[in-house]
Amino acid sequence: MLEFSNEIVKQFIKGDESAFKVIFNSFYPRLYHFIHEYIPNDDLVENMVQDTFLILWNKGNGLKEDTNINAWLYTVARNNCLKKLRDDKIRKALRFTVPLNELELEMNMEALSSLDTSELTFFEIERIIKSTLVRLPPQCRRIFELSRFENMKNIEIAGEMEISVKAVEGQITKALKLFKTALKDYIPLVSYLFVG
């Protein structure tokens, strides 16, 4: 899934719980990987993703119908990360459990502070993804789309396309190399693409 349907956002704003579930299921893994880039503690990341969706749920009817849900959710998640990284208790826990040293924590905070989560950024990411997909050979593109946008497992893709799992893995690897280069300036915002 590239662009997220504004129709679903509109339904959610009107109070449709099934629309919220679609948003939750689509963005949970994306936000998890994004937050994990800066705060590599699974329990803390789980809580922060849940907090992000709780904020969405509580503010849902206040959103505008044309809200870019990508930008909105990533901005909330980024702000939650910054808040946690500024908390002395959290920093101490991270240094102990992960362990991250003080310099790494500061670098993560600095990177997050300068990260642009605006609508324009997500429009640019969308443009790059589309133009990169077009550059892939047809079979490679289809395999990548099934894997990353339709969440199919490699074995399912192999069955559908009547090729070996190794061939699927090879095509995904080929696509990922191209995407890593094309999206190098946006890796934290698209890290979900690179996790198989």
C-alpha positions in Angstrom: 0.0 0.0 0.0 1.5 3.3 -1.1 -0.9 6.1 -0.6 -3.3 5.8 2.3 -7.0 6.2 1.4 -8.5 9.5 2.5 -11.8 7.7 2.4 -10.7 5.6 5.3 -9.5 8.7 7.2 -12.9 10.3 6.5 -14.8 7.3 7.8 -12.6 7.2 11.0 -13.3 10.9 11.6 -17.0 10.1 11.5 -16.4 7.5 14.2 -16.2 4.3 12.2 -14.2 1.8 14.3 -13.5 -0.5 11.4 -11.7 2.4 9.7 -9.6 2.9 12.8 -8.7 -0.8 12.7 -7.6 -0.4 9.0 -5.4 2.5 10.0 -4.0 0.6 13.0 -3.2 -2.5 11.1 -1.6 -0.5 8.2 0.6 1.7 10.4 1.4 -0.4 13.4 4.4 -2.1 11.9 5.6 1.1 10.2 5.5 3.1 13.4 7.1 0.2 15.3 10.1 0.1 13.0 10.3 3.9 13.0 10.4 4.3 16.8 12.7 1.3 17.2 15.3 3.1 15.1 15.7 5.6 17.9 14.6 3.7 21.0 15.7 0.1 20.6 13.7 -1.3 23.5 10.8 -3.6 22.4 8.6 -3.0 25.5 9.0 0.8 25.3 8.4 0.8 21.6 5.2 -1.2 22.0 3.9 1.3 24.6 4.8 4.2 22.4 3.1 2.8 19.3 0.0 2.2 21.5 0.2 5.8 22.8 0.4 7.1 19.3 -2.8 5.3 18.4 -4.5 6.3 21.6 -3.8 9.9 20.7 -5.3 9.3 17.2 -8.3 7.7 18.7 -8.9 10.5 21.2 -8.3 13.3 18.6 -9.9 11.5 15.7 -13.1 13.6 15.4 -10.9 16.8 15.4 -8.9 15.8 12.3 -9.6 17.4 9.0 -10.9 15.2 6.2 -7.8 15.9 4.1 -5.4 15.1 6.9 -2.3 13.2 5.6 -2.4 10.3 8.1 1.2 9.4 7.3 2.5 12.8 8.3 0.1 13.1 11.3 1.0 9.7 12.8 4.8 10.0 12.2 4.7 13.5 13.8 3.0 12.2 16.9 5.4 9.2 17.1 8.4 11.5 16.6 7.2 13.8 19.4 6.6 10.9 21.7 10.1 9.7 21.0 11.6 13.1 21.8 9.6 13.2 25.0 10.8 9.8 26.1 14.5 10.6 25.2 14.3 13.7 27.3 13.1 11.8 30.3 15.9 11.0 32.7 14.4 7.8 34.0 13.9 6.5 30.4 17.4 7.5 29.5 18.8 5.7 32.5 16.7 2.6 31.6 17.9 2.7 28.0 21.5 3.0 29.0 21.1 -0.1 31.3 18.9 -2.3 29.2 19.9 -1.7 25.5 22.6 -0.4 26.3 22.9 3.0 24.7 25.5 5.4 25.8 24.8 9.1 26.5 26.3 10.2 23.1 24.0 7.8 21.2 21.0 9.0 23.1 21.9 12.6 22.2 22.5 11.7 18.6 19.1 10.0 18.4 17.5 13.1 19.9 19.2 15.4 17.5 18.3 13.2 14.5 14.7 13.1 15.6 14.6 16.9 16.2 15.7 17.6 12.7 13.5 14.9 11.0 10.9 16.4 8.7 7.6 14.5 9.1 5.6 17.0 7.1 3.1 16.2 4.3 5.6 17.4 1.7 8.1 14.8 2.9 5.5 12.0 2.6 4.5 13.2 -0.9 8.2 13.1 -1.9 8.6 9.6 -0.4 5.5 8.5 -2.3 6.9 10.0 -5.5 10.2 8.2 -5.0 8.6 4.8 -4.3 6.4 5.1 -7.4 9.3 6.1 -9.7 11.5 3.3 -8.2 8.8 0.7 -8.7 8.5 1.7 -12.4 12.3 1.1 -12.8 12.1 -2.5 -11.6 11.6 -5.3 -14.0 7.9 -6.4 -14.0 8.4 -9.7 -12.1 10.6 -8.0 -9.5 8.1 -5.2 -9.1 5.2 -7.6 -8.6 7.1 -9.6 -6.0 8.1 -6.5 -4.1 4.6 -5.2 -4.1 3.2 -8.5 -2.8 5.8 -8.6 -0.1 5.9 -5.1 1.1 2.4 -3.6 0.3 0.2 -6.7 0.5 2.2 -8.4 3.3 2.4 -11.8 1.7 5.0 -14.2 2.9 7.8 -15.3 0.5 6.4 -18.8 0.3 2.9 -17.5 -0.6 4.5 -15.3 -3.3 6.4 -18.2 -4.6 3.2 -20.3 -4.9 1.3 -17.5 -6.6 4.0 -16.7 -9.1 5.1 -20.3 -9.6 8.7 -19.7 -8.8 11.0 -20.9 -6.0 11.3 -19.2 -2.6 15.0 -18.5 -3.4 13.9 -16.7 -6.6 11.5 -14.6 -4.5 14.2 -13.7 -2.0 16.6 -12.8 -4.8 14.1 -10.5 -6.4 13.3 -8.8 -3.1 17.0 -8.3 -2.4 17.4 -6.8 -5.9 14.5 -4.4 -5.3 15.7 -3.4 -1.8 19.1 -2.4 -3.1 17.5 0.1 -5.5 15.1 1.4 -2.8 17.9 1.9 -0.3 19.7 4.1 -2.7 16.6 6.0 -3.9 15.2 6.5 -0.3 18.6 7.1 1.4 17.5 10.5 2.8 14.3 9.0 4.2 15.4 5.7 5.7 13.9 6.2 9.2 10.5 7.0 7.8 10.5 4.0 5.5 12.4 1.5 7.6 9.4 -0.9 7.4 10.2 -1.5 3.7 13.5 -3.0 4.6 12.3 -5.4 7.3 11.3 -8.7 5.8 
